[in-house]
Amino acid sequence: MKSTSLPSILREFRCGATTVLYVRDLAGDKLGLWLVPTKLRRKIVARRNCLGGVELENLPPPAEGAGFPAWGIESLMQVKVLGDEQAPGFSPGRTLRNSPTVDKLKFTWQKVRQQKGGLRVRTTFKHADGGWLAHHDLGWRKGASWLDSSVTIENTSRSPITLEMLASFSLGGVSPFATDDAPGRLQLHRFRGVWSMEGRLVTQAFEDLQLEPSWVGYGVRCERFGAVGSLPTNGFFPCAAIEDTGVGVTWGAQLAHPGSWQMEVYRRDDLAAFSGGLADREFGHWMKNLSAGKSFTSPPAMLACVQGGLDDCCVALTAAQEVPLTTLPKCEADLPVMFNEWTSSWGDPSDANMKALAASLRGTGIKYLVMDAGWFKRDGGNWFSGQGDWIPNAAMYPEGIRATADAIRAQGMLPGLWFEMEVVGSASTLWDRTDLLLHRDGRPLTVGSRRFLDLRKPEVGDHLAGKVIATLKAGNFGYLKVDYNENIGLGPDGAESLGEGLRQHLDGVVAFFKRLRAEIPDLVIENCSSGGHRLEPTMMGLTAMSSFSDAHECREIPIIAANLHLLMLPRQSQIWAVLRAKADLRRTLYLLAGGFLGRLCLSGDFATLRPAQRALVAQAIALYKKSVPIIRRGRSYRHGPEVLAYRHAEGWQAVVRVGTTGKQALVVAHTFAKPGQTTVRVPLPTGKWKVADTLMEKSGGVTLAQGKLRWQPKGEWAAAVVLLTR
């Protein structure tokens, strides 16, 4: 009979639908963190203790036991300090996990604080040689679908230490519902991010990633991924999940950090581990010195474990993004429709242009009117090399920029202004103020026509306050669009490592955003970084909404917008709907409908639209306002075939968003090239639904039958928006 066993549980906490298990290694001092759905807690299986197979029969057993162990406890504390060697098993260059630093960390104590139904657990380890402490903090608030995790290193010794890697979280025990290595059951879900094609889901089997263990349990298997630089979604989004398809359980994590980060899936035996945090020395050139008496805390991570699939896990994680929204300006309560003039003037938002545009928008129900890039450019210059001085062009604004903002307010709208405040352009007087700029290798860090202000320096923050905050106040602006159009990369000089220099600089960026909010409390701030390059919880939590993408007039807009429902709240996802006077009604409707997948942001040729187009826009705005409660809070379900080529999309897509009351639903449907069917059938949640309002072509139609919405789109590149009530 084969020997089997269950893990030894030190402590167990029920946190709503998730149960937290602190699992102890009885042979040593390691402590692991496992998460399981509460309803499946008793389904954890007894595991085989030793590996078997013909290839092991003639091998002598390890000296410490009678067989080759099939599983062990992965420490919840993953950190490496300079001076400790790396682990064997072919891990150098692939991972810094499970270094001798981890082996020297001895579990010391655990403090639990329970109040108002919530939970805070601090688990402390002591380094056997250095004497310094490592604290893991796990938190849960009553009713939450997620837990927060972070790690603090406290140098209580008399000697300095240098960190080379520090994970904000490390989950072990993936998966506790299989007696073996769960062949064919485990999948890794990740979201890729590139400019104008954000949030593409990539799902791969562990076997395809070579994450199945070796025959003898030797040889590290690791998939390390992330983003390096000041664009945290340039490569991957800081969110990933592992699914056990055999039992229907998914573990997920989302990091809150605006700079270099990494996640890792690690395996040496039957059980896999999942960790993430700051990009380490190997991945992001990060090291951190801690002198005696100093401490350092990792960026926070949100964790979830659900009985369900990826969609369920993402719903649990993105719910954490609701927390900071309670402090937003009151004008954001109704998710107002906005107009951004970027694709109207393409960098020429003059006083004359803006006044004419504002007059044409009067009475439309649009609340925000944003002046985009170019208001500061020099005569004969361009917007993308003029950032830094932030002086309104006198020829463009002969009465001053305040007069333009006042004219917008007189038409009943809140004026907005664009800044790319963290950089200076090559035409700026600050280009050669190298004392204010970031450097690498002793030279100003230059990318194309941009250099970067050093936000670690108080004088830089004060300079920006004198430019950005002062301009907004003097101009009576109520909306700020913050753009950011390049990547610092590894980081700057001035710290113990390039990666630490980057982290410190981005701390300064975050501090300036907080200063903006403190000095202008009613200011509506938009987070834009060439569209969607900063769609991570830190930046989204500091702002009212974020630009979803720079796909301004592209047919792939609804595809990208639907992707992002898994990664962010639709109420914060600002989506372009560019109106062109020469466009036919089908294209106009296609783009307007895409805006219903988040925050509707109009742009383009509004002043010269044909009467039929204006009527369509008015109908869209009226329906959008009815749909706001569903966009603000609800749950989304995507239907339709997978789209392979975004630029050459084929098939169809429908997103059903059900409001939290369950009494309303919004269906946003699009066809692409070769939809493959004349009737699109969209499954609906159980219940008796009726059509309350629609936005669609007169030639198309919708009916409800057998629990589905049936739409007849009449061909390619069509769209429909349907508001349903029970």
JORANOR-V571542 format. One record per residue. RES is the residue in one letter. PSI is psi in radians with two decimals (999 if undefined). BURIAL is b if it has 24 or more other ideal C-beta (glycine too) atoms within 12 Angstrom, else e. Layout:
BEGIN
RES:PSI:BURIAL, RES:PSI:BURIAL
END
This chain:
BEGIN
M:2.33:e, K:2.44:e, S:2.32:e, T:2.81:e, S:2.84:e, L:2.73:e, P:2.68:b, S:2.10:e, I:2.09:b, L:-0.85:b, R:2.70:b, E:2.34:b, F:2.33:b, R:2.04:e, C:1.34:b, G:-2.18:b, A:-0.04:b, T:2.41:b, T:2.29:b, V:2.25:b, L:2.19:b, Y:1.96:b, V:2.23:b, R:2.50:b, D:1.86:b, L:-0.34:e, A:-0.20:e, G:-2.56:e, D:0.35:b, K:2.59:b, L:2.24:b, G:2.80:b, L:2.08:b, W:2.52:b, L:2.38:b, V:2.64:b, P:2.37:b, T:-0.69:b, K:-0.29:e, L:0.21:b, R:-0.73:b, R:0.02:e, K:-0.02:e, I:2.29:b, V:2.71:b, A:2.33:e, R:2.69:b, R:2.47:b, N:-0.53:b, C:2.59:b, L:2.70:b, G:-3.07:e, G:2.75:e, V:-0.51:e, E:-0.26:e, L:-0.16:e, E:-0.59:e, N:0.07:e, L:2.41:e, P:2.49:e, P:2.72:e, P:2.63:e, A:-0.55:e, E:-0.07:e, G:-3.10:e, A:0.00:e, G:-3.12:e, F:2.03:b, P:2.43:b, A:-0.31:b, W:2.82:b, G:-3.11:b, I:2.18:b, E:2.19:b, S:2.42:b, L:-0.18:b, M:1.93:b, Q:1.87:b, V:2.62:b, K:2.36:b, V:2.62:b, L:2.35:b, G:-0.52:e, D:2.47:b, E:2.98:e, Q:2.83:b, A:2.68:b, P:-2.86:e, G:0.47:b, F:0.50:e, S:-0.51:b, P:2.33:e, G:-0.28:e, R:-0.54:b, T:2.64:b, L:0.12:b, R:2.71:b, N:0.66:b, S:2.99:b, P:-0.39:b, T:-0.76:b, V:-0.71:b, D:-0.50:b, K:-0.14:b, L:2.04:b, K:2.18:b, F:2.26:b, T:-0.94:b, W:2.96:e, Q:2.25:b, K:2.30:e, V:2.27:e, R:2.09:e, Q:2.17:e, Q:2.47:e, K:0.63:e, G:-0.11:e, G:-3.11:e, L:2.37:b, R:2.19:b, V:2.14:b, R:2.10:b, T:2.16:b, T:2.38:b, F:2.64:b, K:2.35:b, H:2.21:b, A:-0.59:e, D:-0.87:e, G:-0.42:b, G:0.04:e, W:2.88:b, L:2.60:b, A:2.16:b, H:2.25:b, H:2.21:b, D:2.20:b, L:2.30:b, G:2.64:b, W:2.40:b, R:2.54:b, K:2.31:e, G:-0.16:e, A:2.61:b, S:0.07:b, W:2.91:b, L:2.65:b, D:2.56:b, S:2.38:b, S:2.92:b, V:2.38:b, T:2.22:b, I:2.16:b, E:2.01:b, N:1.56:b, T:0.08:b, S:-3.10:e, R:-0.02:e, S:2.63:e, P:2.68:e, I:2.72:b, T:2.14:b, L:2.40:b, E:-0.34:b, M:2.44:b, L:2.04:b, A:2.42:b, S:-0.44:b, F:2.72:b, S:1.94:b, L:2.33:b, G:-3.03:b, G:0.59:b, V:1.82:b, S:2.42:b, P:0.07:b, F:0.18:b, A:2.47:b, T:-0.27:b, D:-2.55:b, D:0.30:b, A:0.94:b, P:2.35:e, G:0.07:e, R:-0.45:b, L:2.32:b, Q:2.52:b, L:2.17:b, H:2.21:b, R:2.86:b, F:1.99:b, R:2.65:b, G:2.12:b, V:2.83:b, W:2.20:b, S:0.22:b, M:1.05:b, E:2.59:b, G:0.49:b, R:2.13:b, L:2.28:b, V:2.09:b, T:2.21:b, Q:2.45:e, A:2.58:b, F:-0.66:b, E:-0.66:e, D:-0.46:e, L:0.10:b, Q:0.81:e, L:0.29:b, E:2.47:b, P:2.80:b, S:3.01:e, W:-0.43:e, V:0.12:b, G:0.25:b, Y:2.62:e, G:1.95:e, V:2.37:b, R:2.20:b, C:2.37:b, E:1.84:b, R:2.28:b, F:2.88:b, G:-2.60:b, A:2.53:b, V:2.18:b, G:-2.81:b, S:0.18:b, L:1.61:b, P:-0.08:b, T:0.36:b, N:1.53:b, G:-1.23:b, F:2.67:b, F:2.57:b, P:0.98:b, C:2.33:b, A:2.87:b, A:2.64:b, I:2.28:b, E:2.31:b, D:1.72:b, T:-0.31:b, G:-0.50:e, V:-0.14:b, G:0.84:e, V:2.44:b, T:2.30:b, W:2.30:b, G:2.77:b, A:2.54:b, Q:2.22:b, L:2.52:b, A:1.66:b, H:2.25:b, P:0.14:b, G:-2.61:b, S:2.31:b, W:2.90:b, Q:2.71:b, M:2.72:b, E:2.40:b, V:2.17:b, Y:2.49:b, R:2.41:b, R:-0.25:b, D:-2.69:b, D:-0.60:b, L:2.40:b, A:2.83:b, A:2.70:b, F:2.12:b, S:2.92:b, G:2.78:b, G:-2.61:b, L:2.50:b, A:2.28:b, D:-2.99:b, R:-0.71:b, E:-0.66:b, F:-0.62:b, G:0.30:b, H:0.75:b, W:2.22:b, M:2.60:b, K:2.15:b, N:2.35:e, L:1.95:b, S:2.95:e, A:2.31:e, G:-0.12:e, K:2.79:e, S:2.85:b, F:2.36:b, T:2.36:b, S:2.84:b, P:2.64:b, P:2.69:b, A:2.52:b, M:2.33:b, L:2.57:b, A:2.59:b, C:2.10:b, V:2.65:b, Q:1.67:b, G:-2.95:b, G:-2.84:b, L:-0.76:b, D:-0.75:b, D:-0.69:b, C:-0.72:b, C:-0.61:b, V:-0.75:b, A:-0.69:b, L:-0.81:b, T:-0.32:b, A:-0.47:b, A:-0.42:b, Q:-0.18:b, E:-0.49:b, V:-0.88:b, P:-0.12:e, L:-0.17:b, T:-0.28:e, T:0.18:e, L:2.75:b, P:2.59:b, K:-0.51:e, C:-0.23:e, E:-0.11:b, A:-0.62:e, D:0.21:e, L:1.08:b, P:2.63:b, V:2.52:b, M:2.86:b, F:2.18:b, N:2.22:b, E:0.16:b, W:-0.87:b, T:0.11:b, S:-0.76:b, S:-0.28:b, W:0.95:e, G:0.34:b, D:1.06:b, P:1.20:b, S:2.92:b, D:-0.77:b, A:-0.79:e, N:-0.81:b, M:-0.69:b, K:-0.71:b, A:-0.72:b, L:-0.77:b, A:-0.71:b, A:-0.67:e, S:-0.39:b, L:-0.13:b, R:2.29:e, G:0.13:e, T:-0.24:b, G:0.03:b, I:2.34:b, K:-0.63:b, Y:2.35:b, L:2.02:b, V:2.21:b, M:2.06:b, D:-2.77:b, A:2.58:b, G:-0.23:b, W:-0.28:b, F:-0.07:b, K:2.66:b, R:2.78:b, D:2.19:e, G:-0.04:e, G:-2.99:b, N:2.90:e, W:-0.59:b, F:0.04:b, S:0.08:b, G:0.04:b, Q:2.52:b, G:-0.80:b, D:-0.62:b, W:0.86:b, I:2.08:b, P:2.43:b, N:2.07:b, A:-0.58:e, A:-0.60:e, M:-0.50:b, Y:1.29:b, P:-0.44:e, E:0.10:e, G:2.69:e, I:-0.39:b, R:-0.65:e, A:-0.64:b, T:-0.80:b, A:-0.70:b, D:-0.64:b, A:-0.64:b, I:-0.78:b, R:-0.64:b, A:-0.41:e, Q:0.13:b, G:0.32:e, M:2.76:b, L:2.12:b, P:2.49:b, G:2.73:b, L:2.52:b, W:2.38:b, F:2.51:b, E:1.27:b, M:-0.31:b, E:-0.09:b, V:2.90:b, V:2.47:b, G:2.90:b, S:-0.32:b, A:-0.02:b, S:2.63:b, T:-0.29:e, L:-0.13:b, W:-0.65:b, D:0.11:e, R:1.23:e, T:-0.33:e, D:-0.30:e, L:-0.01:b, L:2.76:b, L:2.54:b, H:2.70:b, R:2.32:b, D:0.59:e, G:0.04:e, R:2.64:e, P:2.28:b, L:1.94:b, T:2.27:b, V:1.86:b, G:-2.18:e, S:0.33:e, R:2.50:b, R:2.95:b, F:2.24:b, L:2.57:b, D:1.70:b, L:0.05:b, R:-0.33:b, K:2.20:b, P:-0.63:e, E:-0.48:e, V:-0.75:b, G:-0.71:b, D:-0.67:e, H:-0.80:b, L:-0.67:b, A:-0.70:b, G:-0.33:e, K:-1.04:b, V:-1.02:b, I:-0.75:b, A:-0.71:e, T:-0.74:b, L:-0.77:b, K:-0.84:e, A:-0.59:e, G:-0.08:b, N:0.70:b, F:2.54:b, G:0.03:b, Y:2.38:b, L:2.17:b, K:2.02:b, V:1.96:b, D:2.89:b, Y:1.88:b, N:0.39:b, E:3.00:b, N:2.24:b, I:-0.53:b, G:-2.53:b, L:-0.67:b, G:3.10:b, P:2.98:b, D:2.99:b, G:0.07:b, A:-3.14:b, E:-0.25:b, S:2.78:b, L:-0.71:b, G:-0.65:b, E:-0.63:b, G:-0.73:b, L:-0.79:b, R:-0.76:b, Q:-0.73:b, H:-0.77:b, L:-0.47:b, D:-0.68:b, G:-0.65:b, V:-0.83:b, V:-0.73:b, A:-0.63:b, F:-0.65:b, F:-0.71:b, K:-0.64:e, R:-0.72:b, L:-0.84:b, R:-0.59:b, A:-0.69:e, E:-0.41:e, I:1.37:b, P:-0.53:e, D:0.12:b, L:2.28:b, V:2.12:b, I:2.30:b, E:2.29:b, N:1.90:b, C:2.44:b, S:1.44:b, S:0.79:b, G:-1.93:b, G:0.56:b, H:-0.07:b, R:0.65:b, L:1.21:b, E:2.78:b, P:-0.58:b, T:-0.95:b, M:-0.65:b, M:-0.54:b, G:-0.30:b, L:-0.13:b, T:2.84:b, A:-0.65:b, M:2.95:b, S:2.50:b, S:2.24:b, F:-0.50:b, S:2.91:b, D:0.28:b, A:1.31:b, H:-0.90:b, E:0.43:b, C:2.62:b, R:-0.32:b, E:0.03:b, I:-0.91:b, P:-0.46:b, I:-0.85:b, I:-0.79:b, A:-0.68:b, A:-0.67:b, N:-0.78:b, L:-0.19:b, H:-0.42:b, L:-0.23:b, L:-0.33:b, M:2.92:b, L:2.27:b, P:-0.52:b, R:-0.29:b, Q:0.03:b, S:1.78:b, Q:2.14:b, I:2.27:b, W:2.42:b, A:1.61:b, V:2.13:b, L:2.23:b, R:2.30:b, A:-0.52:e, K:-0.14:e, A:2.58:b, D:2.97:e, L:-0.52:b, R:-0.80:b, R:-0.70:b, T:-0.77:b, L:-0.71:b, Y:-0.79:b, L:-0.68:b, L:-0.73:b, A:-0.65:b, G:-0.57:b, G:-0.35:b, F:-0.11:b, L:0.10:b, G:-2.35:b, R:2.13:b, L:2.05:b, C:1.87:b, L:2.71:b, S:3.08:b, G:-2.50:b, D:0.88:b, F:-0.71:b, A:-0.41:b, T:0.28:e, L:2.62:b, R:2.74:e, P:-0.69:e, A:-0.63:e, Q:-0.75:b, R:-0.71:b, A:-0.67:e, L:-0.72:b, V:-0.77:b, A:-0.71:b, Q:-0.70:b, A:-0.77:b, I:-0.72:b, A:-0.77:e, L:-0.65:b, Y:-0.77:b, K:-0.60:b, K:-0.50:b, S:-0.15:b, V:-0.79:b, P:-0.57:b, I:-0.71:b, I:-0.67:b, R:-0.83:b, R:2.27:b, G:-2.91:b, R:2.39:b, S:2.54:b, Y:2.15:b, R:2.40:b, H:2.66:b, G:2.87:b, P:2.70:e, E:2.41:e, V:2.11:b, L:-1.06:e, A:1.91:e, Y:-0.70:b, R:-0.28:e, H:0.93:e, A:2.46:b, E:2.66:b, G:-2.50:b, W:2.92:b, Q:2.47:b, A:2.30:b, V:2.14:b, V:2.10:b, R:2.11:b, V:2.23:b, G:2.80:b, T:-0.42:e, T:-0.30:e, G:0.03:e, K:-0.15:e, Q:2.62:b, A:2.63:b, L:2.22:b, V:2.17:b, V:1.97:b, A:2.49:b, H:2.51:b, T:2.64:b, F:-2.81:b, A:2.57:e, K:1.09:e, P:-0.39:b, G:-0.06:e, Q:2.59:e, T:-0.35:e, T:2.12:e, V:2.17:b, R:2.03:b, V:2.03:b, P:2.48:b, L:2.69:b, P:2.67:b, T:2.38:e, G:2.99:e, K:1.81:e, W:2.71:b, K:2.68:e, V:2.13:b, A:-0.57:b, D:2.77:b, T:2.80:b, L:1.85:b, M:2.98:b, E:2.57:b, K:-0.49:e, S:-0.29:e, G:3.03:b, G:2.78:e, V:2.54:b, T:2.80:e, L:2.21:b, A:2.41:e, Q:0.73:e, G:0.30:e, K:2.63:b, L:2.20:b, R:2.12:b, W:2.34:b, Q:1.68:b, P:-0.19:b, K:0.76:e, G:-2.82:e, E:2.70:e, W:0.76:b, A:2.88:b, A:2.71:b, A:2.48:b, V:2.23:b, V:2.17:b, L:2.16:b, L:2.57:b, T:2.69:b, R:999:e
END
